[in-house]
Amino acid sequence: MTGYLPEGRLMNTSQNIKTLSSVSSMREAKLSEKILEAKATVCDAKHNLIVDLGIIKGIIPREEGAVGIKEGTVRDIAVISRVNRPVSFVITDFTTTDSGAPLAVLSREKAQRKCIENYIKTLSVGDVVDARITHLETFGAFADIGCGVVALMPIDAISISRIEHPRERFCVGMDIKAIIKSIENGRISLSHKELLGTWQQNADNFTVGETVSGVVRSVENYGAFVELAPNLAGLSELKDGVKVGQQASVYIKSIIPSKMKIKLIIIDTFDSESVVKPPKYFYDSDHIREFVYSPPECEKYIATKF
């Protein structure tokens, strides 16, 4: 695991807690530019972040709130949205408030630059990294890959089974694994579906004759596709009243690896909000060169090369 983690992963570690337990240890951290974490409690009218360090308060001046704030390439919402959340920072100075109370001056921007130079710039396409979901849009999920540095995961890279919105897979604050899909002009794009298993790995969890749960993902004139797992779906004959997004109980009629098909019979469907579950990963290495989704005996070849 890298020393540069998504914001929130460092805050409750023993090392971080110990460093913030005394002013003397914080002064040592200042000299070494050690990255620390604590919760931002207030964003004042000038968009400075006030941070609760425990024994004293800290302040992140607006221009130190994130890489790009000074240049105007990042909006102030990147700072405002950190209120009541952990922030990464390095200590740059010690001063006092107007009332004479001790105050640590902090920089989130410097912590991010250290992360970019020493970690993010060393990443290459195919690397598997720790990430934390920061926000969701219709077109994809944004994930923190270190010290609040965010990368986009397009919606079609989240899973093999198609979804209408990333919230069907993720929720804000969820810790996940991700793959570096591309690096262009310093911008990183992420992928996720290659970590969720091949067709065969997922199909091995099911048996002909079982009735299992699923989610209706699409309804066509020739049948309904029902998701059994994020990287696995089967086709059922149409049934009256079946709608996209419904929960389904399906009978597994056949599993055919050579055609990469699972034939289903819908027993019942009902309207219900899906519960977002932590992803199940089939790949645990720190780099992936090629992901072959299709079974060896299948004529159709589906693969991702990084």
C-alpha positions as CSV (number, residue, x, y, z in Angstrom):
1,M,0.0,0.0,0.0
2,T,1.3,3.4,-0.9
3,G,2.0,6.1,1.6
4,Y,-0.2,8.5,-0.4
5,L,-3.8,7.5,0.4
6,P,-7.2,8.8,-0.4
7,E,-8.3,11.5,2.1
8,G,-9.8,9.9,5.2
9,R,-7.7,6.7,5.1
10,L,-4.8,8.3,7.1
11,M,-6.8,10.2,9.8
12,N,-7.4,7.4,12.3
13,T,-4.0,5.6,11.9
14,S,-1.9,5.4,15.1
15,Q,1.0,7.4,13.4
16,N,-1.3,10.3,12.5
17,I,-3.0,10.4,15.9
18,K,0.4,10.3,17.7
19,T,1.8,13.2,15.6
20,L,-1.2,15.4,16.3
21,S,-1.1,14.6,20.1
22,S,1.5,17.3,20.9
23,V,2.8,20.6,19.5
24,S,6.4,19.3,19.6
25,S,5.6,16.4,17.4
26,M,3.7,18.7,15.0
27,R,6.7,21.0,14.8
28,E,8.8,17.9,13.8
29,A,6.2,17.1,11.2
30,K,6.5,20.6,9.9
31,L,10.3,20.3,9.4
32,S,9.9,17.0,7.5
33,E,6.8,18.2,5.5
34,K,5.0,15.1,6.7
35,I,1.5,14.6,5.3
36,L,-1.2,14.5,8.1
37,E,-5.0,14.4,8.2
38,A,-7.7,15.9,10.3
39,K,-11.3,17.0,9.9
40,A,-12.2,20.4,8.5
41,T,-14.9,22.0,10.6
42,V,-15.6,25.4,9.1
43,C,-15.1,27.2,5.8
44,D,-15.1,30.9,6.7
45,A,-16.4,33.8,4.5
46,K,-13.0,34.1,2.8
47,H,-13.0,30.4,2.0
48,N,-10.3,29.5,4.5
49,L,-10.7,26.1,6.0
50,I,-10.6,25.7,9.8
51,V,-9.3,22.3,10.8
52,D,-9.6,20.6,14.2
53,L,-6.2,19.2,15.1
54,G,-7.3,18.2,18.6
55,I,-5.1,20.2,20.9
56,I,-5.0,23.3,18.7
57,K,-6.8,24.6,15.6
58,G,-5.4,24.7,12.1
59,I,-6.2,26.9,9.2
60,I,-5.8,26.2,5.5
61,P,-5.8,29.5,3.6
62,R,-8.0,29.6,0.6
63,E,-5.1,29.6,-1.9
64,E,-3.7,26.5,-0.2
65,G,-6.9,24.6,-0.3
66,A,-6.2,22.6,-3.4
67,V,-3.9,22.4,-6.4
68,G,-5.4,24.8,-9.0
69,I,-7.1,27.2,-6.7
70,K,-4.3,29.8,-7.0
71,E,-4.3,29.5,-10.8
72,G,-8.1,29.6,-11.0
73,T,-8.3,26.2,-12.8
74,V,-10.2,24.7,-9.8
75,R,-13.3,26.2,-8.3
76,D,-13.8,27.1,-4.6
77,I,-16.3,24.3,-4.3
78,A,-13.3,22.0,-4.0
79,V,-12.5,23.7,-0.7
80,I,-16.1,24.4,0.6
81,S,-17.0,20.7,0.0
82,R,-14.4,19.5,2.5
83,V,-16.3,20.9,5.5
84,N,-17.0,18.0,8.0
85,R,-14.6,15.8,6.1
86,P,-11.0,14.8,6.5
87,V,-8.4,16.9,4.7
88,S,-4.8,16.0,3.9
89,F,-2.2,18.7,4.7
90,V,1.4,19.6,5.6
91,I,2.1,22.1,8.4
92,T,3.8,25.2,7.1
93,D,3.9,27.5,10.1
94,F,2.7,28.2,13.6
95,T,1.2,31.5,14.7
96,T,-1.6,32.8,17.0
97,T,-5.1,33.9,16.6
98,D,-6.3,37.4,17.4
99,S,-7.1,36.2,20.9
100,G,-3.6,34.8,21.4
101,A,-4.5,31.1,21.0
102,P,-2.0,29.0,19.1
103,L,-2.8,28.3,15.5
104,A,-1.1,26.0,12.9
105,V,-1.0,27.2,9.3
106,L,-1.6,24.3,6.9
107,S,-1.4,23.6,3.2
108,R,-3.6,21.0,1.4
109,E,-2.1,22.2,-1.9
110,K,1.4,21.2,-0.8
111,A,0.3,17.8,0.3
112,Q,-1.4,17.2,-3.0
113,R,1.7,18.4,-4.9
114,K,3.9,16.0,-2.9
115,C,1.4,13.2,-3.7
116,I,1.4,14.1,-7.4
117,E,5.2,14.3,-7.7
118,N,6.1,11.3,-5.6
119,Y,3.2,8.9,-6.3
120,I,0.7,9.9,-9.0
121,K,3.4,10.7,-11.6
122,T,5.0,7.3,-11.0
123,L,1.8,5.5,-12.0
124,S,1.4,3.8,-15.4
125,V,-1.5,2.4,-17.4
126,G,-2.7,-0.9,-15.8
127,D,-1.7,-0.1,-12.3
128,V,-4.2,-1.0,-9.6
129,V,-4.7,1.7,-7.0
130,D,-6.7,2.4,-3.9
131,A,-9.4,5.0,-4.4
132,R,-12.3,6.5,-2.5
133,I,-15.5,7.7,-4.3
134,T,-16.0,11.5,-3.9
135,H,-19.0,12.2,-6.0
136,L,-21.2,10.7,-8.7
137,E,-22.5,12.1,-12.0
138,T,-24.7,10.5,-14.7
139,F,-21.6,10.1,-16.9
140,G,-19.3,8.5,-14.3
141,A,-17.8,8.4,-10.8
142,F,-15.1,10.6,-9.4
143,A,-12.6,9.0,-7.1
144,D,-9.8,10.3,-4.9
145,I,-6.6,8.4,-5.7
146,G,-4.4,10.2,-3.1
147,C,-4.6,13.3,-0.9
148,G,-7.7,14.5,-2.5
149,V,-6.4,14.3,-6.1
150,V,-9.4,13.1,-8.1
151,A,-9.7,11.0,-11.3
152,L,-12.8,10.2,-13.4
153,M,-14.2,6.7,-13.9
154,P,-16.5,6.7,-16.9
155,I,-19.8,4.9,-16.4
156,D,-19.0,2.3,-19.0
157,A,-15.8,1.4,-17.2
158,I,-17.6,0.6,-13.9
159,S,-18.9,-2.9,-14.7
160,I,-19.6,-5.2,-17.7
161,S,-23.3,-5.1,-16.9
162,R,-24.7,-1.8,-18.0
163,I,-26.1,0.6,-15.4
164,E,-28.1,3.9,-15.7
165,H,-26.2,5.7,-13.0
166,P,-23.0,5.1,-11.0
167,R,-25.1,5.2,-7.7
168,E,-26.2,1.7,-8.6
169,R,-22.6,0.5,-7.9
170,F,-21.1,3.1,-5.6
171,C,-21.9,5.6,-2.8
172,V,-19.9,8.6,-1.8
173,G,-17.2,7.6,0.7
174,M,-16.9,4.0,-0.5
175,D,-13.4,2.6,-0.7
176,I,-12.7,0.7,-3.9
177,K,-9.9,-0.5,-6.1
178,A,-9.4,1.0,-9.6
179,I,-7.2,0.6,-12.6
180,I,-5.3,3.4,-14.3
181,K,-7.0,3.3,-17.7
182,S,-5.3,6.2,-19.4
183,I,-3.0,9.2,-18.6
184,E,-3.3,12.1,-21.0
185,N,-1.9,15.6,-20.3
186,G,-1.7,14.8,-16.6
187,R,-5.4,13.7,-16.5
188,I,-6.0,10.2,-15.3
189,S,-9.0,8.1,-16.3
190,L,-9.9,5.0,-14.3
191,S,-11.5,1.6,-15.0
192,H,-13.1,-0.9,-12.6
193,K,-14.9,-3.6,-14.5
194,E,-11.7,-5.7,-15.1
195,L,-11.4,-6.3,-11.4
196,L,-14.9,-7.8,-11.1
197,G,-14.1,-11.2,-12.7
198,T,-14.4,-12.9,-16.0
199,W,-17.6,-14.4,-17.4
200,Q,-16.5,-17.8,-16.2
201,Q,-15.4,-16.7,-12.7
202,N,-18.8,-15.1,-12.2
203,A,-20.8,-18.0,-13.8
204,D,-19.1,-20.5,-11.5
205,N,-21.1,-19.0,-8.6
206,F,-24.3,-20.2,-10.2
207,T,-25.8,-23.6,-10.9
208,V,-28.5,-24.8,-13.4
209,G,-31.8,-25.3,-11.5
210,E,-31.2,-22.6,-9.0
211,T,-33.6,-19.7,-8.5
212,V,-31.6,-16.6,-7.6
213,S,-32.0,-12.8,-7.3
214,G,-31.1,-10.3,-10.0
215,V,-31.8,-6.9,-11.4
216,V,-33.6,-6.2,-14.7
217,R,-31.1,-4.1,-16.8
218,S,-32.9,-3.9,-20.2
219,V,-36.1,-5.0,-21.8
220,E,-35.9,-5.8,-25.5
221,N,-38.5,-7.2,-27.9
222,Y,-36.8,-10.6,-27.8
223,G,-36.3,-10.8,-24.0
224,A,-35.1,-9.2,-20.8
225,F,-31.5,-9.0,-19.6
226,V,-31.2,-9.7,-15.9
227,E,-28.0,-8.9,-14.0
228,L,-26.9,-11.7,-11.7
229,A,-23.6,-10.0,-10.8
230,P,-22.0,-6.7,-11.9
231,N,-20.0,-8.6,-14.6
232,L,-22.7,-11.2,-15.5
233,A,-26.2,-11.1,-17.0
234,G,-28.5,-13.6,-18.5
235,L,-31.4,-13.4,-20.9
236,S,-35.0,-14.3,-20.0
237,E,-38.1,-14.6,-22.1
238,L,-40.4,-11.6,-21.8
239,K,-43.0,-11.5,-19.0
240,D,-45.8,-8.9,-18.7
241,G,-45.1,-6.0,-16.4
242,V,-41.3,-6.4,-16.3
243,K,-39.5,-3.0,-16.2
244,V,-35.9,-1.9,-16.1
245,G,-34.6,-1.5,-12.6
246,Q,-36.9,-4.0,-11.0
247,Q,-35.6,-6.7,-8.6
248,A,-36.2,-10.1,-10.1
249,S,-36.3,-13.8,-9.0
250,V,-35.0,-15.9,-11.8
251,Y,-34.7,-19.6,-12.5
252,I,-31.5,-20.6,-14.2
253,K,-32.4,-22.7,-17.2
254,S,-29.0,-23.2,-18.7
255,I,-25.4,-22.0,-18.6
256,I,-23.5,-22.2,-21.9
257,P,-19.8,-21.1,-21.8
258,S,-19.2,-21.7,-25.5
259,K,-21.8,-19.1,-26.3
260,M,-21.3,-17.0,-23.2
261,K,-25.0,-17.2,-22.4
262,I,-27.1,-17.8,-19.4
263,K,-30.8,-18.6,-20.1
264,L,-33.2,-17.6,-17.4
265,I,-36.9,-17.7,-16.6
266,I,-38.3,-14.8,-14.6
267,I,-40.3,-16.1,-11.7
268,D,-41.3,-12.7,-10.2
269,T,-40.3,-9.0,-10.3
270,F,-41.0,-6.2,-7.9
271,D,-40.0,-2.6,-7.4
272,S,-37.4,-1.9,-4.8
273,E,-34.3,0.2,-4.3
274,S,-31.1,-1.7,-4.8
275,V,-28.8,-1.8,-1.9
276,V,-25.3,-0.8,-2.8
277,K,-22.8,-3.5,-1.8
278,P,-19.0,-3.3,-1.6
279,P,-17.5,-4.7,-4.8
280,K,-16.2,-8.2,-4.9
281,Y,-12.8,-8.3,-6.5
282,F,-11.3,-11.3,-8.4
283,Y,-8.0,-9.7,-9.0
284,D,-5.6,-8.8,-6.2
285,S,-2.3,-7.9,-7.9
286,D,-1.0,-4.3,-8.2
287,H,-0.9,-4.3,-12.0
288,I,-2.9,-5.8,-14.8
289,R,-1.8,-6.1,-18.5
290,E,-4.7,-7.9,-20.1
291,F,-8.2,-8.9,-19.0
292,V,-9.9,-11.6,-21.0
293,Y,-13.6,-11.6,-20.2
294,S,-14.7,-14.3,-22.5
295,P,-14.2,-18.1,-21.8
296,P,-11.5,-19.9,-23.8
297,E,-14.1,-22.1,-25.6
298,C,-16.2,-19.1,-26.7
299,E,-15.9,-18.0,-30.3
300,K,-16.4,-14.4,-29.3
301,Y,-13.3,-12.8,-27.8
302,I,-13.7,-9.9,-25.3
303,A,-10.6,-8.5,-23.7
304,T,-9.1,-5.3,-22.4
305,K,-5.4,-4.5,-22.9
306,F,-3.7,-1.9,-20.8
